[in-house]
Amino acid sequence: MIGGGGVTGRIDVIASAVYNKMRPHDLYKLDFCYSPPYSPVWDPLLIAARVAMDKAHAHHEKEEKPRRDVLTF
């Protein structure tokens, strides 16, 4: 594995998430330990989950907008 400290732990979390069929929202709700000298406040996995949630929400909003080129009654 290539990466800095903590990469193996993040890979384990991703493997568990895939195995359990977790969605970004489920991953975002996980509680990661936080130790100021050793880890950032926002874990990169939480940031990635939030970005995925935002993109999915934006995509969903595009689909929900009524079409203006079609007449509906």
N, C-alpha and C positions, 0 to 999 in steps of 0.2 A: 504494500500500500504506500502511496505517495501522499505526503501532506504533513502539516505541522501537528503539534500536540492536539490530541482529542479527536483526530480523524477516525480512529478505530471505533470510538464510542458513537460517533455520528453515523458511521456505517452500520453499526449494530441497531441503532434506533431506526434507520431507514429500512433495514431488513425486517425488523419487527413490524413496522408500519405496513410494508408490502404484504407480509405474511398474514396480517390481521385485516387486510383490505381497508385500511384507514384512508379517509379522505383528508384533504388539507385542513379542514376545520377540526378534525379529530387530532391531527398532529399539532395544530396550533394550541389546543387546549391542554397538551401535556405540560407537566411541571418539571422543568429541568433544574438541577441544583445550580446554585450560583455562589461562586467564591471569587470575590473581587480580584485577588492577585492572579487567579488561574483561568477565569472565564469572563466573557463579556456579559453585560446585562441582558442583551438580546442575543440568544444563540442563533447562529446562522440558519439552523433548521427552522426556527420559529419565523425568521425573516422570510425564508423561502416559502413557507406555508402561507404566510400573510400575502405575499405577492401572488401566489397561485389562487388564493381566495379572491383577491381583488380582480384578477384577470377573468376568473370564472363569473364573477358578479357583473363585470362590464360586458362580457359576452352574453350573459343572460338578459341584461337590460336591452341590448340591441335587438334580441329576438322578441321581446315583449312589446316594443313600440308598435303602435298601429301603423299600418302601411297607408300612405297618403295617395298612392297611385291606384288604390282599389276602393271602389264604392262599397260601403257596408250599410246595411239597413237594420 
